[in-house]
Amino acid sequence: MLLKEKMEEELKRHIARTGTTTIGLVCKDGVILAADKRVTLGGEGALFVGHKKFDKILPITDKIWVTTAGNVSDIQLLVKLTKAELRIRQLRTKIEPGVRETANLFGMLTYENVRKFSTIIGISAFLVGGVDEKGFWLFEVPPDGAVAEHKDYVSDGSGMVIAYGVLEDAYKEGISLEEGTRLAVRAVSAAMQRDTASGSGIDVVLIDKTGARKVVEEEVKQVLVKK
């Protein structure tokens, strides 16, 4: 029994986790996703920074992206499975995947992942944002596989409590993509000041009717200077 416990503890110490602060914002003309870039190793105690430039916002289609949190290996597997399944469906039906369809697929895979029999619990969480023929959408998929739509904003990860404080204070209905970008950067930056698992930079992705674009690092720096 002691040997088993030691092995499980050793595995936990070497699992890469994104720790993280992720944010999704619904704007009048699109959706914004934002996240920090730090990956940590270790349990609930001391954390070791394993990666400083990890991309936590990933494309699923040209107009649907996700933020990620949890065990890196689980995240990467579920993203690959989702992209492959949606691609197969599109080839069969000739119809582009919708945001709700994508979120529900992530929910199903996350539900199965966290409940599989394993010595390592498969923890993963996603914010799914994008645009389709029905409009702009933002969904939350927590580690238990539930799917929840958000009409305004949502945050996830170890720094979400701090980020929510900024969002609650400054978010307003009908916010523009430009204003939303500044708010998202402020919220993630505030979380990075207090949450040791979040840090090492900020990524922001804007999604509108024309598709998605990543805000360049220099633009993010300018927001941080102005705030």
Z-matrix of the N, CA and C atoms (Angstrom, degrees):
N
C 1 1.465
C 2 1.528 1 110.73
N 3 1.344 2 115.50 1 -41.78
C 4 1.457 3 119.68 2 179.75
C 5 1.519 4 110.59 3 -64.22
N 6 1.343 5 116.77 4 -38.94
C 7 1.463 6 120.91 5 179.20
C 8 1.522 7 110.77 6 -63.53
N 9 1.344 8 116.32 7 -42.36
C 10 1.466 9 120.89 8 178.88
C 11 1.523 10 110.83 9 -61.98
N 12 1.335 11 116.69 10 -44.13
C 13 1.460 12 120.97 11 -179.98
C 14 1.525 13 110.98 12 -63.49
N 15 1.345 14 116.87 13 -39.91
C 16 1.463 15 120.40 14 178.79
C 17 1.526 16 111.18 15 -64.71
N 18 1.343 17 115.46 16 -40.48
C 19 1.466 18 119.50 17 179.33
C 20 1.520 19 110.96 18 -64.73
N 21 1.340 20 116.60 19 -42.67
C 22 1.467 21 120.22 20 179.55
C 23 1.525 22 110.74 21 -64.56
N 24 1.340 23 116.70 22 -39.70
C 25 1.463 24 120.35 23 179.58
C 26 1.525 25 110.66 24 -65.88
N 27 1.349 26 115.96 25 -39.90
C 28 1.459 27 120.51 26 178.86
C 29 1.527 28 110.73 27 -64.20
N 30 1.341 29 116.61 28 -40.69
C 31 1.469 30 120.75 29 178.23
C 32 1.521 31 110.79 30 -62.78
N 33 1.342 32 116.01 31 -44.03
C 34 1.463 33 120.33 32 -178.89
C 35 1.519 34 111.72 33 -60.97
N 36 1.331 35 116.88 34 -37.48
C 37 1.460 36 120.17 35 -178.38
C 38 1.519 37 112.10 36 -67.06
N 39 1.339 38 116.48 37 -26.62
C 40 1.461 39 120.06 38 -175.65
C 41 1.523 40 113.79 39 -102.96
N 42 1.317 41 117.36 40 3.78
C 43 1.465 42 119.82 41 175.48
C 44 1.524 43 109.14 42 -79.42
N 45 1.313 44 116.65 43 128.18
C 46 1.471 45 120.61 44 177.40
C 47 1.523 46 109.57 45 -79.14
N 48 1.334 47 115.71 46 127.26
C 49 1.463 48 121.21 47 178.94
C 50 1.521 49 108.87 48 -122.70
N 51 1.316 50 115.30 49 145.19
C 52 1.457 51 117.71 50 179.61
C 53 1.524 52 112.24 51 -81.55
N 54 1.372 53 118.00 52 -7.14
C 55 1.470 54 118.39 53 179.67
C 56 1.514 55 107.65 54 55.07
N 57 1.280 56 118.23 55 -104.00
C 58 1.457 57 125.91 56 152.30
C 59 1.509 58 119.99 57 92.86
N 60 1.315 59 113.74 58 157.38
C 61 1.465 60 123.55 59 164.28
C 62 1.522 61 106.93 60 -133.36
N 63 1.309 62 116.40 61 118.10
C 64 1.463 63 120.70 62 177.05
C 65 1.521 64 109.58 63 -121.08
N 66 1.326 65 115.69 64 149.63
C 67 1.464 66 121.29 65 -175.14
C 68 1.523 67 110.07 66 -139.97
N 69 1.327 68 115.65 67 142.92
C 70 1.456 69 121.70 68 171.04
C 71 1.516 70 109.55 69 -128.75
N 72 1.334 71 117.08 70 136.79
C 73 1.463 72 122.54 71 -179.20
C 74 1.527 73 109.71 72 -130.31
N 75 1.322 74 116.30 73 134.77
C 76 1.465 75 120.95 74 173.04
C 77 1.527 76 107.91 75 -96.95
N 78 1.318 77 116.24 76 122.24
C 79 1.464 78 121.84 77 179.69
C 80 1.530 79 109.29 78 -112.29
N 81 1.332 80 115.95 79 170.96
C 82 1.467 81 119.81 80 -177.26
C 83 1.527 82 111.80 81 -66.90
N 84 1.349 83 116.62 82 -24.95
C 85 1.453 84 119.72 83 -176.21
C 86 1.527 85 113.04 84 -124.41
N 87 1.330 86 117.12 85 19.49
C 88 1.456 87 119.22 86 178.45
C 89 1.518 88 113.32 87 163.40
N 90 1.320 89 115.58 88 -166.93
C 91 1.462 90 122.97 89 179.67
C 92 1.515 91 109.04 90 -128.20
N 93 1.329 92 116.38 91 142.83
C 94 1.458 93 121.93 92 178.23
C 95 1.523 94 109.58 93 -118.38
N 96 1.329 95 115.96 94 134.80
C 97 1.458 96 122.67 95 172.20
C 98 1.522 97 108.45 96 -120.09
N 99 1.336 98 117.03 97 137.75
C 100 1.460 99 120.91 98 -179.01
C 101 1.527 100 109.73 99 -142.34
N 102 1.334 101 115.85 100 151.60
C 103 1.459 102 120.28 101 -179.67
C 104 1.523 103 109.82 102 -162.04
N 105 1.324 104 115.71 103 158.39
C 106 1.459 105 120.22 104 172.32
C 107 1.531 106 109.05 105 -81.11
N 108 1.343 107 117.88 106 -175.15
C 109 1.462 108 120.42 107 -172.15
C 110 1.538 109 113.46 108 -125.51
N 111 1.326 110 118.86 109 11.79
C 112 1.468 111 121.09 110 -173.09
C 113 1.529 112 112.48 111 -93.27
N 114 1.330 113 116.02 112 137.04
C 115 1.460 114 123.13 113 171.98
C 116 1.521 115 108.03 114 -117.01
N 117 1.335 116 116.64 115 134.42
C 118 1.462 117 120.69 116 -176.91
C 119 1.523 118 111.51 117 -119.03
N 120 1.325 119 114.73 118 157.56
C 121 1.463 120 123.12 119 173.54
C 122 1.519 121 108.03 120 -119.84
N 123 1.328 122 116.28 121 143.15
C 124 1.458 123 119.26 122 178.36
C 125 1.500 124 112.15 123 121.57
N 126 1.325 125 116.61 124 171.93
C 127 1.457 126 122.27 125 -178.06
C 128 1.505 127 112.31 126 -90.13
N 129 1.331 128 115.25 127 -144.29
C 130 1.458 129 120.34 128 -176.78
C 131 1.527 130 112.13 129 -76.86
N 132 1.333 131 116.98 130 -15.04
C 133 1.461 132 120.23 131 -178.61
C 134 1.514 133 111.61 132 -86.85
N 135 1.349 134 115.25 133 -122.74
C 136 1.454 135 120.66 134 -178.37
C 137 1.527 136 110.15 135 -66.25
N 138 1.330 137 116.66 136 138.04
C 139 1.454 138 121.94 137 -179.71
C 140 1.523 139 109.56 138 -114.74
N 141 1.314 140 115.58 139 142.31
C 142 1.459 141 121.63 140 175.27
C 143 1.528 142 107.64 141 -111.45
N 144 1.320 143 116.89 142 131.83
C 145 1.465 144 121.02 143 179.59
C 146 1.521 145 108.64 144 -76.95
N 147 1.324 146 116.13 145 109.89
C 148 1.458 147 121.11 146 -176.65
C 149 1.515 148 114.12 147 -90.72
N 150 1.339 149 116.60 148 -21.32
C 151 1.471 150 120.36 149 -177.81
C 152 1.528 151 107.80 150 -157.24
N 153 1.335 152 116.00 151 135.19
C 154 1.463 153 120.27 152 -177.44
C 155 1.524 154 113.85 153 -107.52
N 156 1.311 155 117.80 154 -6.76
C 157 1.467 156 120.48 155 -175.45
C 158 1.526 157 111.09 156 -133.83
N 159 1.323 158 116.64 157 44.88
C 160 1.461 159 120.97 158 -175.79
C 161 1.526 160 109.85 159 -87.79
N 162 1.321 161 116.75 160 132.59
C 163 1.464 162 121.29 161 179.11
C 164 1.528 163 109.76 162 -82.17
N 165 1.320 164 116.88 163 113.33
C 166 1.465 165 121.98 164 -179.40
C 167 1.533 166 112.39 165 -101.63
N 168 1.331 167 117.07 166 0.54
C 169 1.464 168 121.54 167 175.24
C 170 1.527 169 106.91 168 -117.34
N 171 1.331 170 115.67 169 115.72
C 172 1.466 171 120.04 170 -170.52
C 173 1.523 172 111.48 171 -122.80
N 174 1.334 173 117.21 172 144.83
C 175 1.474 174 120.53 173 178.48
C 176 1.518 175 111.37 174 -80.46
N 177 1.323 176 116.06 175 137.26
C 178 1.455 177 121.99 176 172.28
C 179 1.532 178 108.86 177 -103.71
N 180 1.324 179 115.97 178 -45.15
C 181 1.465 180 122.82 179 169.52
C 182 1.526 181 106.30 180 -135.79
N 183 1.326 182 116.91 181 -174.56
C 184 1.466 183 120.26 182 178.82
C 185 1.526 184 112.12 183 -62.97
N 186 1.345 185 116.56 184 -27.24
C 187 1.461 186 120.55 185 -174.21
C 188 1.526 187 114.21 186 -120.74
N 189 1.318 188 116.94 187 8.15
C 190 1.466 189 121.33 188 178.83
C 191 1.530 190 108.85 189 -132.06
N 192 1.329 191 116.31 190 122.86
C 193 1.457 192 122.26 191 179.46
C 194 1.531 193 108.90 192 -127.15
N 195 1.337 194 116.05 193 162.76
C 196 1.464 195 120.40 194 178.22
C 197 1.528 196 110.61 195 -134.71
N 198 1.325 197 116.35 196 146.00
C 199 1.458 198 120.85 197 166.13
C 200 1.521 199 107.33 198 -93.82
N 201 1.334 200 116.45 199 154.61
C 202 1.458 201 120.27 200 -173.56
C 203 1.524 202 111.37 201 -129.41
N 204 1.337 203 115.16 202 147.28
C 205 1.464 204 121.83 203 175.19
C 206 1.516 205 108.34 204 -150.84
N 207 1.333 206 117.22 205 147.23
C 208 1.450 207 120.79 206 178.85
C 209 1.513 208 112.33 207 121.49
N 210 1.340 209 116.80 208 -154.60
C 211 1.456 210 121.89 209 178.14
C 212 1.528 211 109.57 210 -73.44
N 213 1.311 212 116.03 211 128.18
C 214 1.463 213 120.38 212 -174.19
C 215 1.523 214 111.94 213 -58.97
N 216 1.336 215 117.89 214 -42.83
C 217 1.465 216 120.20 215 -178.08
C 218 1.528 217 111.79 216 -62.47
N 219 1.339 218 117.08 217 -40.83
C 220 1.468 219 120.28 218 178.51
C 221 1.520 220 111.00 219 -66.00
N 222 1.331 221 115.91 220 -42.97
C 223 1.466 222 121.00 221 179.05
C 224 1.518 223 111.07 222 -58.12
N 225 1.331 224 115.85 223 -49.54
C 226 1.464 225 119.81 224 -177.08
C 227 1.518 226 111.78 225 -63.00
N 228 1.339 227 116.88 226 -39.87
C 229 1.461 228 119.88 227 179.40
C 230 1.525 229 111.38 228 -65.30
N 231 1.343 230 117.40 229 -46.33
C 232 1.460 231 120.23 230 -176.86
C 233 1.528 232 111.75 231 -67.27
N 234 1.316 233 117.28 232 -35.28
C 235 1.469 234 120.26 233 176.68
C 236 1.529 235 110.31 234 -64.84
N 237 1.327 236 116.58 235 -43.93
C 238 1.477 237 119.93 236 178.81
C 239 1.526 238 111.07 237 -62.72
N 240 1.337 239 117.09 238 -44.14
C 241 1.460 240 120.71 239 -179.78
C 242 1.529 241 111.45 240 -63.26
N 243 1.334 242 115.86 241 -41.66
C 244 1.467 243 120.25 242 -179.25
C 245 1.523 244 111.12 243 -65.28
N 246 1.308 245 116.92 244 -46.04
C 247 1.466 246 120.55 245 179.53
C 248 1.526 247 111.16 246 -61.62
N 249 1.322 248 116.53 247 -41.69
C 250 1.461 249 120.18 248 -179.44
C 251 1.527 250 111.11 249 -66.15
N 252 1.333 251 116.97 250 -44.64
C 253 1.462 252 120.75 251 -179.01
C 254 1.523 253 111.13 252 -63.72
N 255 1.326 254 117.20 253 -43.64
C 256 1.460 255 120.59 254 179.96
C 257 1.525 256 111.31 255 -65.93
N 258 1.322 257 116.32 256 -36.02
C 259 1.469 258 119.88 257 178.77
C 260 1.521 259 110.74 258 -66.15
N 261 1.328 260 116.55 259 -41.58
C 262 1.466 261 120.85 260 178.24
C 263 1.532 262 110.46 261 -62.70
N 264 1.344 263 115.73 262 -44.91
C 265 1.471 264 119.96 263 179.24
C 266 1.520 265 110.94 264 -60.69
N 267 1.337 266 116.37 265 -40.73
C 268 1.456 267 119.78 266 -179.13
C 269 1.529 268 111.36 267 -66.06
N 270 1.316 269 117.05 268 -39.65
C 271 1.466 270 120.60 269 178.71
C 272 1.526 271 111.11 270 -65.06
N 273 1.341 272 116.39 271 -34.52
C 274 1.457 273 120.79 272 -178.17
C 275 1.529 274 112.36 273 -78.00
N 276 1.334 275 115.95 274 -38.86
C 277 1.467 276 119.64 275 -172.74
C 278 1.526 277 113.40 276 -101.66
N 279 1.346 278 117.12 277 -16.56
C 280 1.473 279 122.43 278 -176.03
C 281 1.535 280 111.59 279 65.21
N 282 1.334 281 116.67 280 22.49
C 283 1.471 282 122.02 281 -179.60
C 284 1.528 283 109.18 282 -118.55
N 285 1.336 284 117.14 283 133.29
C 286 1.456 285 120.50 284 177.99
C 287 1.527 286 110.80 285 -67.36
N 288 1.330 287 117.97 286 141.51
C 289 1.464 288 120.66 287 179.99
C 290 1.525 289 111.56 288 -63.28
N 291 1.332 290 116.97 289 142.13
C 292 1.455 291 121.63 290 175.44
C 293 1.521 292 110.56 291 -90.48
N 294 1.320 293 116.30 292 163.95
C 295 1.472 294 120.75 293 -178.76
C 296 1.527 295 110.58 294 -67.55
N 297 1.328 296 117.58 295 -43.14
C 298 1.467 297 120.77 296 179.61
C 299 1.534 298 110.90 297 -63.25
N 300 1.318 299 115.84 298 -41.57
C 301 1.465 300 120.61 299 177.69
C 302 1.528 301 110.25 300 -59.68
N 303 1.320 302 116.06 301 -43.16
C 304 1.465 303 121.01 302 179.59
C 305 1.520 304 111.10 303 -64.38
N 306 1.331 305 117.15 304 -44.75
C 307 1.465 306 121.17 305 179.55
C 308 1.526 307 111.01 306 -62.41
N 309 1.326 308 117.52 307 -41.28
C 310 1.462 309 120.81 308 179.50
C 311 1.529 310 111.62 309 -65.51
N 312 1.319 311 116.38 310 -35.88
C 313 1.463 312 119.50 311 177.27
C 314 1.527 313 110.42 312 -67.27
N 315 1.323 314 117.08 313 -43.13
C 316 1.469 315 120.38 314 175.39
C 317 1.529 316 110.18 315 -59.87
N 318 1.333 317 116.84 316 -40.59
C 319 1.453 318 120.73 317 179.64
C 320 1.515 319 111.90 318 -61.29
N 321 1.315 320 116.99 319 -44.43
C 322 1.465 321 121.47 320 -179.77
C 323 1.529 322 111.14 321 -63.85
N 324 1.329 323 116.84 322 -46.25
C 325 1.456 324 120.61 323 -178.73
C 326 1.531 325 111.57 324 -67.64
N 327 1.341 326 116.86 325 -38.12
C 328 1.460 327 120.62 326 178.48
C 329 1.521 328 110.87 327 -66.75
N 330 1.327 329 116.38 328 -40.34
C 331 1.470 330 121.60 329 177.08
C 332 1.531 331 110.40 330 -58.46
N 333 1.326 332 116.74 331 -47.80
C 334 1.457 333 120.99 332 -179.94
C 335 1.529 334 110.96 333 -66.45
N 336 1.319 335 117.02 334 -37.59
C 337 1.460 336 121.55 335 -175.59
C 338 1.526 337 112.23 336 -65.77
N 339 1.329 338 117.73 337 -43.59
C 340 1.462 339 120.60 338 -175.53
C 341 1.528 340 111.32 339 -74.65
N 342 1.335 341 117.17 340 -18.56
C 343 1.470 342 120.73 341 -177.02
C 344 1.531 343 114.00 342 -103.87
N 345 1.312 344 116.98 343 3.16
C 346 1.469 345 118.95 344 179.70
C 347 1.521 346 109.98 345 -72.88
N 348 1.331 347 116.09 346 152.28
C 349 1.460 348 121.61 347 179.92
C 350 1.521 349 109.03 348 -76.39
N 351 1.319 350 116.82 349 116.41
C 352 1.461 351 120.97 350 -177.99
C 353 1.523 352 109.90 351 -163.10
N 354 1.337 353 116.53 352 152.94
C 355 1.465 354 120.28 353 175.20
C 356 1.518 355 111.30 354 -72.36
N 357 1.340 356 115.96 355 -16.93
C 358 1.458 357 121.52 356 178.61
C 359 1.525 358 108.59 357 -115.90
N 360 1.311 359 117.55 358 123.01
C 361 1.459 360 120.68 359 178.95
C 362 1.529 361 109.30 360 -71.09
N 363 1.325 362 115.89 361 128.14
C 364 1.462 363 120.47 362 -179.94
C 365 1.515 364 111.52 363 -83.11
N 366 1.329 365 116.40 364 98.27
C 367 1.464 366 121.49 365 -177.57
C 368 1.521 367 109.94 366 -102.67
N 369 1.321 368 116.32 367 124.41
C 370 1.462 369 120.88 368 175.58
C 371 1.523 370 108.52 369 -152.38
N 372 1.322 371 116.01 370 148.29
C 373 1.461 372 121.56 371 179.32
C 374 1.524 373 108.53 372 -147.05
N 375 1.336 374 115.38 373 147.33
C 376 1.461 375 119.89 374 -173.92
C 377 1.529 376 110.96 375 -139.51
N 378 1.321 377 115.52 376 147.83
C 379 1.456 378 122.80 377 164.59
C 380 1.525 379 105.62 378 -112.77
N 381 1.318 380 116.37 379 121.98
C 382 1.467 381 121.62 380 -176.03
C 383 1.526 382 108.81 381 -107.13
N 384 1.314 383 116.31 382 118.39
C 385 1.457 384 120.89 383 -179.39
C 386 1.510 385 111.37 384 -129.13
N 387 1.324 386 116.14 385 146.02
C 388 1.454 387 117.83 386 178.54
C 389 1.508 388 113.07 387 174.14
N 390 1.318 389 114.21 388 -173.24
C 391 1.455 390 121.53 389 -179.56
C 392 1.523 391 108.62 390 -132.24
N 393 1.337 392 116.13 391 142.37
C 394 1.457 393 121.64 392 173.17
C 395 1.527 394 107.65 393 -141.94
N 396 1.316 395 117.39 394 -169.16
C 397 1.468 396 120.69 395 -175.41
C 398 1.528 397 112.88 396 -65.32
N 399 1.337 398 117.35 397 -15.19
C 400 1.459 399 121.06 398 -179.36
C 401 1.534 400 113.37 399 -97.18
N 402 1.330 401 117.71 400 -6.22
C 403 1.464 402 119.82 401 177.37
C 404 1.514 403 113.58 402 132.21
N 405 1.351 404 114.76 403 -163.31
C 406 1.462 405 121.89 404 178.69
C 407 1.526 406 108.69 405 -94.33
N 408 1.350 407 115.28 406 142.31
C 409 1.454 408 119.05 407 -175.27
C 410 1.522 409 111.38 408 -140.77
N 411 1.337 410 115.03 409 148.90
C 412 1.462 411 121.30 410 175.91
C 413 1.525 412 108.29 411 -140.88
N 414 1.338 413 116.08 412 121.72
C 415 1.462 414 121.83 413 -178.45
C 416 1.532 415 110.40 414 -124.90
N 417 1.317 416 114.85 415 147.32
C 418 1.460 417 121.77 416 174.60
C 419 1.529 418 108.88 417 -109.37
N 420 1.338 419 115.99 418 132.45
C 421 1.467 420 121.83 419 174.93
C 422 1.527 421 107.53 420 -124.38
N 423 1.343 422 118.60 421 96.02
C 424 1.467 423 122.02 422 -179.94
C 425 1.520 424 111.90 423 -74.90
N 426 1.336 425 119.00 424 175.91
C 427 1.468 426 121.87 425 -175.39
C 428 1.525 427 115.12 426 -59.39
N 429 1.349 428 118.62 427 -21.87
C 430 1.465 429 119.62 428 -178.90
C 431 1.520 430 112.98 429 -84.12
N 432 1.346 431 117.64 430 -3.21
C 433 1.454 432 121.04 431 176.37
C 434 1.517 433 115.46 432 91.12
N 435 1.338 434 117.66 433 2.40
C 436 1.466 435 119.89 434 176.07
C 437 1.530 436 109.64 435 -66.79
N 438 1.338 437 115.92 436 157.54
C 439 1.466 438 121.00 437 177.56
C 440 1.527 439 108.58 438 -126.29
N 441 1.335 440 116.71 439 121.74
C 442 1.460 441 120.99 440 -178.30
C 443 1.525 442 109.88 441 -129.54
N 444 1.331 443 116.33 442 129.77
C 445 1.458 444 120.74 443 177.02
C 446 1.531 445 110.01 444 -85.88
N 447 1.340 446 116.45 445 141.53
C 448 1.462 447 121.54 446 177.42
C 449 1.526 448 108.85 447 -122.59
N 450 1.316 449 115.50 448 131.37
C 451 1.463 450 121.68 449 -178.71
C 452 1.525 451 112.59 450 -91.43
N 453 1.333 452 117.14 451 -12.55
C 454 1.456 453 119.95 452 -176.86
C 455 1.527 454 112.25 453 -126.07
N 456 1.328 455 117.44 454 -73.12
C 457 1.462 456 120.38 455 -178.64
C 458 1.511 457 110.23 456 -153.47
N 459 1.338 458 115.13 457 163.62
C 460 1.456 459 121.37 458 177.59
C 461 1.528 460 107.76 459 -157.15
N 462 1.332 461 116.15 460 150.67
C 463 1.458 462 121.39 461 176.65
C 464 1.516 463 109.15 462 -135.22
N 465 1.322 464 115.82 463 151.92
C 466 1.459 465 120.95 464 -178.46
C 467 1.521 466 109.36 465 -142.90
N 468 1.335 467 115.76 466 162.08
C 469 1.449 468 120.59 467 176.26
C 470 1.513 469 113.27 468 101.26
N 471 1.322 470 115.52 469 179.96
C 472 1.464 471 121.37 470 -174.55
C 473 1.525 472 113.58 471 -66.40
N 474 1.337 473 117.17 472 -22.74
C 475 1.462 474 119.78 473 -179.48
C 476 1.515 475 114.25 474 -101.68
N 477 1.350 476 117.01 475 12.73
C 478 1.461 477 119.52 476 -171.88
C 479 1.520 478 113.27 477 -66.94
N 480 1.329 479 118.86 478 -31.94
C 481 1.467 480 120.78 479 -178.99
C 482 1.528 481 110.57 480 -61.03
N 483 1.328 482 115.65 481 -42.27
C 484 1.470 483 119.90 482 179.03
C 485 1.524 484 110.41 483 -69.39
N 486 1.323 485 116.30 484 -42.08
C 487 1.466 486 120.23 485 179.71
C 488 1.527 487 111.21 486 -62.04
N 489 1.330 488 116.57 487 -39.89
C 490 1.460 489 120.29 488 179.91
C 491 1.528 490 111.60 489 -60.83
N 492 1.317 491 117.08 490 -33.97
C 493 1.462 492 119.85 491 178.63
C 494 1.515 493 111.62 492 -59.73
N 495 1.331 494 116.53 493 -41.09
C 496 1.467 495 121.39 494 178.42
C 497 1.524 496 110.43 495 -70.68
N 498 1.317 497 116.80 496 -44.04
C 499 1.462 498 121.22 497 -177.63
C 500 1.529 499 111.84 498 -64.49
N 501 1.326 500 116.23 499 -43.98
C 502 1.464 501 120.45 500 180.00
C 503 1.526 502 111.47 501 -60.13
N 504 1.315 503 115.67 502 -35.89
C 505 1.464 504 120.63 503 -175.69
C 506 1.535 505 112.72 504 -78.57
N 507 1.344 506 117.19 505 -35.44
C 508 1.462 507 119.14 506 -168.06
C 509 1.529 508 115.54 507 -113.51
N 510 1.330 509 118.86 508 -16.54
C 511 1.464 510 119.15 509 -177.16
C 512 1.529 511 110.66 510 -71.05
N 513 1.320 512 115.66 511 141.58
C 514 1.458 513 120.95 512 175.42
C 515 1.527 514 109.06 513 -139.60
N 516 1.309 515 116.30 514 147.14
C 517 1.454 516 121.29 515 -179.34
C 518 1.523 517 110.29 516 -62.66
N 519 1.326 518 115.92 517 139.35
C 520 1.455 519 120.41 518 179.82
C 521 1.513 520 114.07 519 80.98
N 522 1.313 521 117.72 520 17.85
C 523 1.462 522 122.04 521 -179.65
C 524 1.529 523 109.95 522 -63.55
N 525 1.325 524 116.93 523 143.69
C 526 1.462 525 121.29 524 -179.84
C 527 1.524 526 109.81 525 -81.84
N 528 1.339 527 116.24 526 164.92
C 529 1.460 528 119.96 527 177.45
C 530 1.519 529 111.64 528 -61.94
N 531 1.321 530 116.80 529 -36.24
C 532 1.466 531 120.37 530 179.43
C 533 1.528 532 110.71 531 -65.77
N 534 1.336 533 116.15 532 -46.68
C 535 1.465 534 120.08 533 178.28
C 536 1.531 535 110.89 534 -66.17
N 537 1.340 536 115.48 535 -38.67
C 538 1.457 537 120.11 536 179.79
C 539 1.515 538 112.29 537 -64.36
N 540 1.318 539 116.72 538 -36.41
C 541 1.462 540 120.72 539 177.37
C 542 1.517 541 110.76 540 -61.88
N 543 1.325 542 116.03 541 -46.25
C 544 1.469 543 119.81 542 179.29
C 545 1.524 544 110.90 543 -61.75
N 546 1.337 545 116.71 544 -41.61
C 547 1.461 546 120.93 545 -179.36
C 548 1.524 547 111.07 546 -66.46
N 549 1.321 548 117.23 547 -43.24
C 550 1.463 549 120.94 548 -179.79
C 551 1.530 550 111.17 549 -61.81
N 552 1.316 551 116.41 550 -43.56
C 553 1.464 552 120.62 551 178.93
C 554 1.524 553 110.35 552 -63.94
N 555 1.324 554 117.28 553 -42.82
C 556 1.471 555 120.89 554 177.78
C 557 1.515 556 111.75 555 -60.03
N 558 1.336 557 116.88 556 -42.87
C 559 1.463 558 121.19 557 -176.89
C 560 1.530 559 111.33 558 -67.13
N 561 1.324 560 116.90 559 -45.55
C 562 1.459 561 119.78 560 179.02
C 563 1.533 562 110.37 561 -66.05
N 564 1.326 563 116.19 562 -40.83
C 565 1.462 564 120.86 563 179.03
C 566 1.525 565 111.38 564 -60.55
N 567 1.334 566 117.28 565 -41.96
C 568 1.463 567 120.89 566 179.03
C 569 1.527 568 110.49 567 -62.75
N 570 1.334 569 117.26 568 -41.06
C 571 1.467 570 121.09 569 178.94
C 572 1.526 571 110.81 570 -64.85
N 573 1.315 572 116.81 571 -37.87
C 574 1.462 573 121.15 572 -179.21
C 575 1.529 574 112.45 573 -64.62
N 576 1.331 575 117.33 574 -25.17
C 577 1.458 576 121.12 575 -179.58
C 578 1.527 577 112.37 576 -71.57
N 579 1.342 578 117.56 577 -25.95
C 580 1.468 579 121.26 578 -173.58
C 581 1.521 580 114.37 579 -119.76
N 582 1.318 581 117.46 580 -24.02
C 583 1.460 582 120.84 581 -177.77
C 584 1.525 583 109.23 582 -99.30
N 585 1.332 584 117.73 583 114.53
C 586 1.464 585 121.01 584 -175.16
C 587 1.523 586 113.30 585 -68.85
N 588 1.333 587 117.55 586 -20.52
C 589 1.467 588 120.35 587 179.62
C 590 1.524 589 112.46 588 -83.24
N 591 1.332 590 117.10 589 -7.36
C 592 1.467 591 121.77 590 178.55
C 593 1.522 592 109.18 591 -111.51
N 594 1.326 593 116.81 592 140.68
C 595 1.460 594 118.44 593 177.93
C 596 1.517 595 112.52 594 159.56
N 597 1.340 596 114.97 595 -164.67
C 598 1.468 597 124.44 596 173.63
C 599 1.521 598 115.03 597 69.00
N 600 1.345 599 117.40 598 17.41
C 601 1.453 600 119.71 599 176.82
C 602 1.517 601 112.60 600 124.58
N 603 1.325 602 115.89 601 170.08
C 604 1.464 603 121.99 602 -177.14
C 605 1.520 604 109.87 603 -134.15
N 606 1.332 605 115.55 604 132.86
C 607 1.464 606 122.04 605 172.53
C 608 1.520 607 109.06 606 -109.36
N 609 1.324 608 116.20 607 142.57
C 610 1.463 609 121.78 608 177.16
C 611 1.523 610 108.71 609 -135.76
N 612 1.329 611 116.28 610 132.49
C 613 1.462 612 121.70 611 177.00
C 614 1.525 613 109.01 612 -122.37
N 615 1.333 614 116.47 613 128.61
C 616 1.459 615 123.01 614 177.65
C 617 1.529 616 108.78 615 -103.52
N 618 1.330 617 116.91 616 133.20
C 619 1.464 618 121.59 617 179.27
C 620 1.526 619 109.02 618 -125.47
N 621 1.323 620 116.15 619 120.15
C 622 1.464 621 120.50 620 176.37
C 623 1.528 622 109.11 621 -132.01
N 624 1.321 623 117.32 622 -166.86
C 625 1.467 624 121.21 623 -175.16
C 626 1.520 625 113.07 624 -62.76
N 627 1.332 626 116.88 625 -23.95
C 628 1.464 627 120.15 626 -178.80
C 629 1.523 628 112.68 627 -85.92
N 630 1.333 629 116.78 628 -11.86
C 631 1.456 630 120.42 629 -177.60
C 632 1.513 631 111.59 630 131.07
N 633 1.320 632 116.86 631 -151.70
C 634 1.469 633 121.72 632 -176.34
C 635 1.519 634 110.77 633 -123.66
N 636 1.322 635 114.97 634 148.39
C 637 1.460 636 119.70 635 173.20
C 638 1.516 637 109.37 636 -143.71
N 639 1.322 638 115.15 637 145.66
C 640 1.459 639 121.51 638 179.73
C 641 1.527 640 109.24 639 -91.88
N 642 1.328 641 116.10 640 129.71
C 643 1.467 642 120.57 641 177.44
C 644 1.523 643 108.21 642 -69.73
N 645 1.324 644 116.81 643 127.09
C 646 1.461 645 120.16 644 -176.56
C 647 1.523 646 110.61 645 -69.28
N 648 1.308 647 115.82 646 157.61
C 649 1.465 648 122.39 647 -174.68
C 650 1.524 649 112.25 648 -58.87
N 651 1.320 650 116.44 649 -37.12
C 652 1.463 651 119.62 650 -178.61
C 653 1.528 652 111.77 651 -64.86
N 654 1.336 653 117.08 652 -36.45
C 655 1.456 654 120.75 653 177.87
C 656 1.526 655 111.06 654 -65.86
N 657 1.329 656 116.40 655 -39.56
C 658 1.466 657 121.00 656 177.46
C 659 1.516 658 110.47 657 -63.46
N 660 1.330 659 116.51 658 -42.66
C 661 1.475 660 121.05 659 179.09
C 662 1.527 661 111.21 660 -60.88
N 663 1.339 662 116.56 661 -39.56
C 664 1.454 663 120.41 662 179.75
C 665 1.524 664 111.17 663 -63.62
N 666 1.344 665 116.88 664 -38.73
C 667 1.450 666 120.71 665 177.59
C 668 1.523 667 109.95 666 -63.41
N 669 1.326 668 117.30 667 -44.09
C 670 1.461 669 121.17 668 -178.69
C 671 1.532 670 111.56 669 -63.83
N 672 1.321 671 115.95 670 -36.09
C 673 1.471 672 119.86 671 178.54
C 674 1.517 673 111.33 672 -68.94
N 675 1.345 674 116.80 673 -41.94
C 676 1.460 675 121.57 674 -177.65
C 677 1.528 676 113.39 675 -70.49
N 678 1.359 677 117.25 676 -29.49
C 679 1.466 678 119.15 677 -175.37
C 680 1.516 679 112.17 678 -66.13
